[in-house]
Amino acid sequence: MQKLKDMSLTAKFLFSMLLGIIVGLIINYTGINYEGSFVNEYIILGLFTIIADIFITMLKMLVAPLVLFSLLSGVLGIGNVNTLGKVGLKSFALYIMTTALAIATAIGVALIINPGVGAEQTSTAEFTAKEAPALSEVLINIVPSNIFEALTTGNMLQIIFFAIFFGIALLMVGEKAKPIAVGIEVINEVMMNMVNMVMAIGPYAVFAILTKAVAMLGFSMLIELSGYVFTLVLALSIHLLVTQMVLFKLFTNLNPILFLKKLRAVQVFAFSTSSSNATIPVTLQTVTGKVGVDNSVASFTVPFGATINMDGTAIMQGVATVFIANMYGVELGLTGYLTVIMMSILASIGTAGVPGVGLIMLSMVFVQVGLPVEGIAIILGVDRLLDMLRTVVNVSGDATVSAIVANSEGKLDKTIFNNPNSGVTTGEIHINQNSEDIIADAIHNTQTKK
């Protein structure tokens, strides 16, 4: 028991993930989670659902205030609007470039394997496409009409816009804004401590999430769509382990294997939650504490990437397009595939921050190249599990771009990066008695003066 307690938090996450998958497979294989059973009603849909939902809700609770105060701290830390603009442009260009590389890789791999050739359409499920917002509408909606509404709904682009706008205004005030700047820095530190507190219960939540997911999904659908699943997993692996790591090595000249090791906790979180936004607190903590990216860069690139970086989703679109085209016997040709690439890049901007973005983008692509939108229903059964893998690729891309941009701006601490133990924690929460006494005395003195 003591050995488990002394394990690093990342090791605990990996252990919990592996244990959750094993237990989930056992439950699914034995069939003890049949509808109405005690295991199904009180363990899977009861206890595990409660633990998973509370944990993910706690993460989402932290996202908006963490991004706001972290980005405000970052803007004030840069202290130069021109530098902020360069960080923004570099991030945007890199995210679009990696999305283009992702979709091109996916189509290339899919055309070699050709999943869906000779397969029969056996799905009776239906899929109704949602209408994607116009690009002009997305651009207009970047400016919040009500910042409190943006914080409440977690509209990341609006929060980013307000934080930068407010931070620049504070810089313009100068010396008089110093107390506010100090206060923002303190609140940012408080938010990171809240992240640590949530992370401490993370391993238990990861176990519950993965046990529930595997127990309910099983692998029967994966076998039925094995060609599609294999092609998608292969394309995702190539983009993560080859494309992203080559870019990382090329632009930072740092060890990509060490980089991947430092991202393990982020990737486990992303796999469990299937949400780039919910993983923002963990990504921020990792890229600053373990990778060495300065908060002035990470506070912008991470939330921006969680909103606009669609590498994993773009790969799914490429593979799904080839798969459905083969199943329906539709020949797309070079023009069709170039259209898919262009549509994926534009859709990654035009649908940024929209719920269900992956399927919205896919339906847009299908309409553009003349594929039946109802074909999406065929892959819906396995989409939940594969979405976990897509999210891993997305958050890894966020971290990769953050490191590249930080290095180009001289904001990457290579001493932190090259230290394998930097940022490593067991997840145990310790409250310093001295800190408690200082706060208590400060409150007491304030009340005495009244």
C-alpha positions in Angstrom: 0.0 0.0 0.0 2.9 2.3 0.9 4.5 1.6 -2.6 1.2 2.7 -4.3 1.2 5.9 -2.1 4.8 6.7 -3.1 4.1 6.3 -6.8 4.2 9.5 -9.0 0.8 10.9 -9.9 1.4 9.9 -13.6 2.2 6.3 -12.6 -1.1 6.3 -10.6 -3.0 7.5 -13.6 -1.5 4.8 -15.9 -2.1 2.1 -13.3 -5.8 3.2 -12.9 -6.3 3.4 -16.6 -4.9 -0.2 -17.1 -6.9 -1.5 -14.2 -10.1 0.2 -15.5 -9.7 -1.4 -18.9 -9.1 -4.8 -17.5 -12.1 -4.6 -15.1 -14.3 -3.2 -17.8 -13.4 -6.1 -20.2 -14.1 -8.6 -17.5 -17.5 -7.1 -16.7 -18.4 -6.9 -20.4 -17.1 -10.4 -21.2 -18.9 -12.1 -18.3 -22.1 -10.2 -19.1 -22.8 -9.4 -15.4 -23.8 -5.9 -16.4 -27.0 -6.9 -18.2 -29.8 -4.4 -18.1 -31.5 -4.3 -14.7 -28.6 -6.1 -12.9 -27.1 -4.9 -9.6 -23.8 -4.3 -11.3 -25.3 -2.3 -14.1 -27.8 -0.2 -12.0 -25.7 0.4 -8.9 -22.1 0.1 -9.9 -21.8 1.1 -13.6 -24.7 3.5 -13.9 -24.6 4.4 -10.2 -21.3 4.7 -8.4 -19.0 4.9 -11.4 -21.2 7.4 -13.2 -21.4 9.6 -10.1 -17.6 9.6 -9.6 -16.9 10.2 -13.3 -19.5 13.0 -13.6 -18.3 14.8 -10.4 -14.7 14.6 -11.5 -15.3 15.9 -15.0 -17.6 18.6 -13.7 -14.9 19.7 -11.3 -12.4 20.0 -14.1 -14.9 22.0 -16.2 -15.5 24.2 -13.2 -11.9 25.2 -13.2 -11.4 25.8 -16.9 -13.0 29.2 -17.4 -11.5 31.0 -14.3 -8.1 29.2 -14.8 -7.9 30.3 -18.4 -9.0 33.9 -17.6 -6.5 34.5 -14.8 -3.7 32.5 -16.3 -4.0 34.4 -19.6 -4.3 37.7 -17.7 -1.1 36.8 -15.8 0.5 35.8 -19.1 -0.4 39.1 -20.9 0.9 41.1 -17.9 4.0 38.9 -17.8 4.8 39.5 -21.5 4.3 43.2 -21.0 4.6 43.7 -24.8 1.7 43.8 -27.1 3.9 43.1 -30.2 5.2 39.9 -28.6 1.7 38.8 -27.8 0.7 39.3 -31.4 3.7 37.2 -32.6 2.7 34.4 -30.2 -0.9 34.5 -31.5 0.1 34.5 -35.2 2.7 31.7 -34.7 0.2 29.6 -32.8 -2.5 30.0 -35.4 -0.2 29.2 -38.3 1.1 26.1 -36.6 -2.3 24.8 -35.6 -3.6 25.2 -39.2 -0.4 23.6 -40.6 -0.7 20.5 -38.3 -4.4 20.1 -39.1 -3.5 20.1 -42.9 -0.7 17.6 -42.2 -3.1 15.5 -40.2 -5.8 15.3 -42.8 -3.3 14.6 -45.6 -1.8 11.7 -43.5 -5.2 10.3 -42.8 -6.2 10.2 -46.5 -2.8 8.8 -47.5 -3.0 6.0 -45.0 -6.7 5.3 -45.8 -6.0 5.1 -49.6 -3.3 2.5 -49.0 -5.4 0.3 -46.7 -8.7 1.1 -48.4 -11.1 0.2 -45.5 -14.7 -0.5 -46.5 -14.0 -2.0 -49.9 -16.5 -4.9 -50.4 -18.2 -4.2 -47.1 -22.0 -4.2 -46.8 -24.1 -1.5 -45.3 -25.6 -3.2 -42.3 -26.4 -0.2 -40.0 -30.0 0.8 -39.5 -29.0 3.8 -37.4 -29.9 7.2 -38.5 -27.8 10.4 -38.4 -29.1 13.9 -38.8 -26.6 16.5 -39.7 -26.4 19.7 -37.7 -26.0 23.0 -39.5 -22.5 24.5 -39.0 -22.3 28.2 -38.3 -21.0 30.5 -41.0 -17.3 31.6 -40.6 -18.5 35.2 -40.4 -20.7 34.3 -37.5 -17.9 32.6 -35.7 -15.6 35.6 -36.1 -18.3 38.0 -34.9 -19.0 35.8 -31.9 -15.4 35.9 -30.7 -16.3 39.3 -29.1 -18.4 38.6 -26.0 -21.5 40.7 -25.5 -21.5 39.5 -21.8 -18.2 38.2 -20.3 -20.1 36.6 -17.4 -22.2 34.6 -19.9 -18.9 33.6 -21.7 -17.5 32.4 -18.4 -20.7 30.6 -17.5 -20.9 28.7 -20.8 -17.1 28.2 -21.1 -16.9 30.0 -24.5 -13.1 29.7 -24.8 -12.6 32.2 -27.7 -14.6 34.9 -26.0 -12.7 34.4 -22.7 -9.4 34.6 -24.5 -10.5 37.8 -26.3 -11.6 39.4 -23.1 -8.5 38.4 -21.1 -6.2 39.8 -23.8 -8.3 43.0 -24.1 -8.4 43.5 -20.3 -4.7 42.7 -19.9 -3.7 45.3 -22.5 -5.9 47.9 -20.8 -4.1 47.1 -17.5 -0.7 47.6 -19.1 -1.9 51.0 -20.3 -2.8 52.0 -16.8 0.8 51.4 -15.6 2.0 51.8 -12.0 -1.5 52.3 -10.6 -2.5 48.8 -11.8 0.3 47.1 -9.9 -1.9 45.9 -7.0 -4.4 44.4 -9.4 -1.5 42.7 -11.3 -0.2 41.2 -8.0 -3.8 40.1 -7.1 -4.2 38.4 -10.5 -0.9 36.5 -10.0 -2.0 35.3 -6.6 -5.4 34.2 -7.9 -3.6 32.4 -10.7 -1.5 30.5 -8.1 -4.7 29.7 -6.2 -6.3 28.3 -9.3 -3.3 26.0 -9.9 -3.6 24.7 -6.3 -7.2 23.9 -7.1 -6.0 21.9 -10.1 -3.7 20.0 -7.8 -6.6 19.2 -5.5 -8.7 17.9 -8.3 -5.7 15.9 -9.7 -5.3 14.1 -6.4 -8.6 12.3 -6.9 -7.9 11.8 -10.6 -6.7 8.2 -10.5 -9.9 7.0 -8.9 -12.0 8.9 -11.4 -10.0 7.6 -14.4 -10.6 4.0 -13.1 -14.3 4.7 -12.9 -14.5 6.4 -16.3 -12.6 3.6 -18.2 -14.3 0.7 -16.4 -17.7 2.2 -17.3 -16.8 2.9 -20.9 -15.2 -0.5 -21.7 -17.9 -2.4 -19.8 -20.7 -0.7 -21.8 -19.0 -0.6 -25.2 -17.2 -3.8 -25.3 -15.3 -4.7 -28.5 -17.9 -6.3 -30.7 -18.5 -3.1 -32.7 -14.7 -2.6 -33.0 -14.5 -6.1 -34.7 -17.4 -5.3 -37.0 -15.7 -2.1 -38.2 -12.1 -3.4 -37.8 -10.9 -2.0 -41.1 -12.0 1.5 -40.2 -10.8 1.3 -36.6 -7.4 -0.1 -37.6 -6.9 2.6 -40.3 -7.9 5.4 -37.9 -5.7 4.2 -35.1 -2.8 3.8 -37.4 -3.2 7.4 -38.9 -3.6 8.8 -35.4 -0.4 7.0 -34.2 1.6 8.2 -37.2 0.5 11.8 -36.7 1.3 11.7 -32.9 4.5 9.7 -33.0 6.0 10.9 -36.3 4.5 14.2 -37.6 4.2 16.0 -34.2 7.5 14.6 -32.8 9.4 15.5 -36.0 8.1 19.1 -35.8 8.9 19.2 -32.1 12.5 18.0 -32.7 12.9 20.2 -35.8 11.8 23.4 -34.1 13.2 22.9 -30.5 16.0 20.4 -31.0 14.9 18.7 -27.8 14.3 15.0 -27.0 10.9 14.0 -28.3 10.9 10.7 -26.3 11.3 12.7 -23.0 8.6 15.1 -24.2 6.2 12.2 -24.7 7.0 10.8 -21.2 6.2 14.2 -19.7 2.8 14.3 -21.5 1.6 10.9 -20.2 -0.7 12.4 -17.5 -2.2 14.8 -20.0 -2.8 12.0 -22.5 -4.4 9.8 -19.8 -6.7 12.6 -18.8 -7.6 13.3 -22.5 -8.3 9.6 -23.1 -10.6 9.4 -20.1 -12.6 12.6 -20.6 -12.6 12.8 -24.4 -12.5 16.6 -24.0 -9.7 19.0 -24.9 -11.4 21.7 -22.9 -11.8 19.6 -19.7 -8.1 18.7 -20.0 -6.9 22.3 -20.2 -6.0 22.6 -16.4 -3.9 19.4 -16.7 -2.3 20.5 -20.0 -1.4 24.0 -18.6 0.1 22.5 -15.4 2.1 20.0 -17.4 3.5 22.3 -20.1 4.6 24.9 -17.6 5.7 22.6 -14.7 7.2 19.7 -16.7 8.0 20.9 -20.2 9.2 24.4 -19.1 7.0 26.6 -21.2 6.6 30.0 -19.7 3.0 30.8 -18.5 3.0 33.9 -20.7 3.0 31.6 -23.7 1.2 28.5 -22.4 -1.7 30.6 -21.0 -2.6 31.6 -24.6 -1.5 28.6 -26.7 -3.2 25.9 -24.6 -6.8 27.2 -24.4 -6.5 28.5 -28.0 -5.3 25.0 -29.1 -8.1 23.3 -27.2 -10.6 25.4 -29.2 -9.1 25.5 -32.7 -6.6 22.5 -32.9 -8.5 19.7 -34.7 -5.7 17.3 -35.6 -7.4 14.2 -34.3 -10.8 15.2 -35.7 -9.3 16.0 -39.1 -7.8 12.5 -39.2 -11.1 11.0 -38.4 -12.7 13.0 -41.3 -10.1 11.8 -43.7 -10.4 8.1 -42.8 -14.2 8.2 -42.5 -14.4 9.9 -46.0 -12.4 7.1 -47.6 -14.3 4.4 -45.7 -17.8 5.6 -46.5 -16.8 6.4 -50.1 -15.6 2.8 -50.5 -18.7 1.4 -48.8 -21.0 3.3 -51.1 -18.8 2.8 -54.2 -18.2 6.5 -54.7 -15.0 7.5 -56.6 -13.8 10.8 -55.2 -10.6 11.3 -57.2 -7.8 13.8 -56.6 -10.1 16.8 -56.7 -12.4 15.2 -54.1 -9.6 14.5 -51.7 -8.1 18.0 -52.1 -11.6 19.3 -51.3 -11.7 17.2 -48.2 -8.3 18.7 -47.1 -9.4 22.3 -47.7 -12.8 21.8 -46.1 -11.2 20.3 -43.0 -8.9 23.2 -42.6 -11.7 25.8 -43.0 -14.1 23.8 -40.8 -11.6 23.7 -38.0 -11.8 27.5 -37.9 -15.4 27.9 -38.7 -16.7 25.4 -36.1 -14.3 26.3 -33.3 -15.8 25.8 -29.9 -19.1 24.4 -31.3 -20.4 21.3 -29.4 -20.3 18.1 -31.4 -17.7 19.7 -33.6 -16.3 16.4 -35.0 -19.6 15.3 -36.5 -20.6 18.8 -37.7 -17.3 19.0 -39.6 -17.7 15.5 -41.0 -21.2 16.2 -42.3 -20.0 19.4 -43.9 -17.2 17.5 -45.7 -19.6 14.7 -46.8 -22.1 17.3 -48.3 -19.2 19.1 -50.1 -17.9 15.9 -51.8 -21.2 14.3 -52.5 -21.2 11.5 -50.0 -24.5 10.5 -48.2 -24.6 12.1 -44.8 -26.5 9.1 -43.4 -23.3 7.1 -43.9 -22.0 8.7 -40.7 -24.5 6.5 -38.7 -22.4 3.5 -39.7 -19.4 4.7 -37.6 -21.3 6.2 -34.7 -21.2 2.9 -32.7 -17.4 3.1 -32.3 -17.1 6.9 -32.3 -17.2 7.2 -28.5 -14.1 5.0 -28.0 -12.2 6.4 -30.9 -13.0 10.0 -29.7 -10.8 9.2 -26.7 -7.9 8.5 -29.0 -8.6 11.6 -31.1 -8.5 13.8 -28.0 -5.1 12.4 -27.0 -3.7 13.5 -30.4 -5.4 16.9 -30.0 -3.9 17.7 -26.6 -0.5 16.4 -27.6 -0.7 18.8 -30.5 -1.5 21.7 -28.1 1.5 20.9 -26.0 3.7 20.5 -29.1 2.8 23.9 -30.5 3.1 25.5 -27.1 6.7 24.2 -26.8 7.6 25.3 -30.3 6.2 28.8 -29.9 7.8 29.2 -26.5 11.2 28.1 -27.8 10.9 30.6 -30.7 10.2 33.4 -28.2 13.0 32.3 -25.8 10.3 31.4 -23.3 11.1 27.7 -22.9 13.2 26.7 -19.8 15.3 23.8 -21.1 16.6 23.1 -17.6 13.1 22.2 -16.5 12.5 20.2 -19.7 15.8 18.2 -19.4 15.0 17.3 -15.8 13.0 14.1 -15.8 11.7 14.8 -12.3 10.5 18.4 -12.9 6.9 18.8 -11.9 6.6 15.2 -10.7 4.3 14.8 -7.7 2.6 12.0 -5.9 -0.7 13.9 -5.8 -0.7 14.1 -2.0 -2.2 17.4 -0.7 -0.2 19.1 2.0 -1.3 22.4 3.7 1.6 24.3 5.1 0.9 25.2 8.8 2.8 28.4 8.4 0.7 29.5 5.5 -2.5 28.8 7.5 -1.2 30.9 10.4 -0.2 33.8 8.1 -3.7 33.9 6.5 -5.5 33.5 9.9 -3.4 36.4 11.4 -4.1 38.6 8.4 -7.9 38.0 8.7 -7.7 38.5 12.4 -5.8 41.9 12.1 -8.3 43.1 9.4 -11.3 42.3 11.7 -9.6 43.9 14.7 -9.1 47.1 12.8 -12.9 47.3 12.1 
